[in-house]
Amino acid sequence: MSGSAPNFHVPQDDDRRDLHRNTGKAFVTLYRDSDVMRNGIPGTLKDISAAGIGLELDQTLEHGEQLKIRLQNIVQRFDREVRGLVRHVDELPEGRYLVGIELYTRLLPRDVQMLKVLIDNDGPTWI
């Protein structure tokens, strides 16, 4: 299996996910492996779990594309780079895209905790 991407279990729909997804809050920058100039693609973190992230982007990505992902939350003083694989891309209105990325290495529970937001009747609250 040298040089190939890991073979991950791919859930078929939201109801069959192995891990709970949390609403997330972080600055996200994606770096394509194919981009030698290292031009980052900014994204908005929509949700996060130990095994993956959901992002909203202004540009599309290719299914199966490998990426380096930088997650930053200045409030929580969190700054981490992880690697992942694009698992799905859905087109949204106004030229935006919802992208699901499966992480090669799971995030630790404390990492997810630092990047998630609790939503209640009073609005978002940092956990």
N, C-alpha and C positions, 0 to 999 in steps of 0.2 A: 504494500500500500504506500510505497514511497512516492512523494510528490503529489498525491491526490488528496482531495478534501475528505474529511471524515464523513462517514455514512451515518447521518442522523435520522432519528425517527421524525417523520413529518406528520403532524396532526392534520386531519382532513377538514375540520371546521372548528370554530371557537368552543363548541361544547365538549370537544374531546381533547383539549389541551392537558398536558401532564402537570403543568405548573400554573399557579395563579398569577395573572397579570395585574399590575398595579399602575395607576395613573402616575406618570413620571414628570419630573421637572429637572431639566439640565440643558446646558448648551451642548450641541452635538455637531461635530465636524467629521465628515466621511472622507476617506482618501482611497481612491481606486488603486488597485495594484498595477493597473496598466498605465497610470498617469505618472510619467517620469518627472513632470514639473511639480508634482505634489500640490496641485491646486485643490484646496479643500472645498467640499460641498457642505454648506450649512444646512442643518435640519432642525426640526422641532420634535422633541421626544414626546410621544403620545402615551406609550405604556412600556413597562419593563417587567421582566421576570428574570430569574436566575439564568435562564437559557436563551433569552432573546429580547429584542426590542422592536417596538413599532415606531416609525418615524413619519413625519410629513415633510415632503421636499418640494422644491420648485422645479426639479428636473427628474426624469425617470432614470432608473437603473435597470440592468439586465438581470433576469432570473438566473441564478447560479454565479453571479459576479462575486468575487472575493474582495473584502474591504478591510481597511483599518478604521476603527471608530474611536474618536476621542470624546469622552463624556466628562463634562465639567459642571459642577454646581458650586458657585463661589460662596453661597450662603453656608453650605455644609463643608466647605473647603475640600471638595472631592475633585480629583483630576486623575482619570485613568484612561489608558488606551487598551482596547481589546480588538480582537479580530473576529470577523463573521462572514456569513454567506447569505446573499439575498435569496429568500425563499418565496416571496410573493410581492407583486407590485399591482396596485389598483389605482386607476386614474380617478381623480376627484374633480369637482368643478373648478373653473378658473385656472386650469393648467397646473394643478398641484397633484402630488402623488402620495399615496399611503404605501409605505414599504415595510415589509416584515423581514427582519434579519435574525438568523439563528447564530448564536455565538459559538465559537469553537471551544471556548472554555467557559464554564458556568461562572456567573458572578457569585461572590460570597453573600450570605444573607445580610451582612452589615452593609455591603455595597448597595444592594437593592433598597435597604432601609434608608440610606442616605439620599437616594434618588427618587423616592416615591413621595406622593402628596396624598393626604387624606382629604377627601371631598365630603363635606357635610352641608347642612342647610345654611350655615354661615359663610360658606365659600371654602376655598382651599386653605389647608393648614399643614405646615411642615410637621412631619412626624419625628 
